[in-house]
Amino acid sequence: MSALLYNPADIDPRSEKALIGAGSTYITVLAYYEGGHLARRLFSNLRDVFPLDGDKEIPAGYLYDKLYLNAEVSFSATPEEIKEIFWDEDVILAAGITAILNVPLKRDGVTIASVNCLYTDTPPLKSIDHIAAEIEQALMTDQT
């Protein structure tokens, strides 16, 4: 098994600034390893639904390509889009989540983690890219 692609000192998933900036109901942080095909949840403020223990397999497909390979923000704006994109949509929708913003965190061009903002209401009106930038800035230390 290869090592996690993150250094815990790089990410502070408890950052209140990120939660406030995202305006989300719930938030999780996943760290990637094994070429992005496995993830470990580092933080969740809905632990009965999204626990911290164990690893989560990330199957090949749209979300893997978008988040891990291309390091692009993904926004699923409706329950229908969640059903199309996520393999665990039943768990997500049962928690009342109606929209998801996934923000990749990168180091040296490699996705090391993602912040996943889970909304039970309409996401804030400000630009999704602006929210993503605020999250990345709040959670990553100086990369120089």
N, C-alpha and C positions, 0 to 999 in steps of 0.2 A: 504494500500500500504506500503510495507517495504521501508526502507531508501536505498538510493544509497549505494553501497558497496565501495565507495571511499571517501577519504577526499581530497578536492581540494588542500590542501597544499602538498599532496603526488605527484601530477602530474603537470608538467608544459608542456602542449601540444603545447606551442608556441616555444619550444626549437629548435633553428636553428641547433644545433648539431645533433638532431635526423633526421631532414629533410635532412641535408647534408650526414649523415651516411647512410641513406636509399637510397639516390639517386633517390627518387621517384618524380613524377610529381606533385602529389597531396597527401594529408595526411588528415586523419580524426582520431579522438579519441572518442571512445564510452565508457561510464561508465555503468556497469551492475547493475541491481537490480531485485527484484522479482524472485530470484533463477536463474538469468541469462536469463530469458525469455523476459525481457524488457531492453532496453538500451537508454541512452540519449547521444546525440552527444555533446561533450564538445568543440570540435575544428574541423574546416574544412577550408581548403584554397580553396575550390570550393563550396561556400555557395549557389550559384544559383542552383546547382544540389544536394548537400548534406547540407541542412540547419541545423541550430542549434536548431530550435524550435521543441518542441514535443518529443515524445518517439517513439522508433522503436521496433516493436515486433520481437523477435528472435525465430523462430519456431524450434521445436525439429528436429534433423537431424544431418547430418555430421558436419556442422560448429559449431552448439551448442555443440555437443559432444567434438569436437577437441579443440575449444577455451575455452569454459567455464568449462565443466566438467573435461577435461584432461589437461587444461592449456598448450596446445601444439601449436607451430607455425603452421600456415597453409599457403601454397603457391600455388596459382592458376596461372600457368605459361602461359596459353593460353586463348583466348576467349571461346574455347570449354569447358575448365575446369570451367571457370566462369559460363557458362550456366548450368553446372551440379551441382554446389555447391550453388550458390546464388539465392534466390527467387526474388530479384530485379535486375536481370541481364539485363533487357531492359534498365533501367536507367544507369547502370554501362557502358554497351557497347555503348550506345548513347553518352556518354561523351568521347568516344575514349579510354577508359581504356582497356588494353589488358592483364594485369597481376596484381595480388593483393597479397601482403604479409600482413597477419594478425598476430600481435604479442601480445599475452596476457600479461598483467601486473598483477602480483600476490602479495598478502599480506597474510602471514600466510597460504600459500597453497591454497588460494581462488582467483580466477580470479576476479579482481575488475574493469578492463578496458581492452581495446585493442587499439593498435595503428594500423591503417590500411593504408598501403602504396600502393598507386594506381599508376600504371605505364602506360604511353601511348607509351612507347618505351621499348626495351629490358632492363630488370633489370640489375644492375651492375654484373660483373662477380664474385665478391667475394661471399663467402659462405652465403647462406640465414641465417644459424644459426649465423654467425658472425654479420650480419646486425641486426638480432633480438637482440642479446646480446648488441650491441651498443645502440639500441633504448631503451631497458629496463634500461640500466645504465644511459642514458641521462635523462630519464623521472621520475625515481623513486628516492626519497630521501633515506638517510641512514635508513635502516630498523631495526637497533639495538636499 
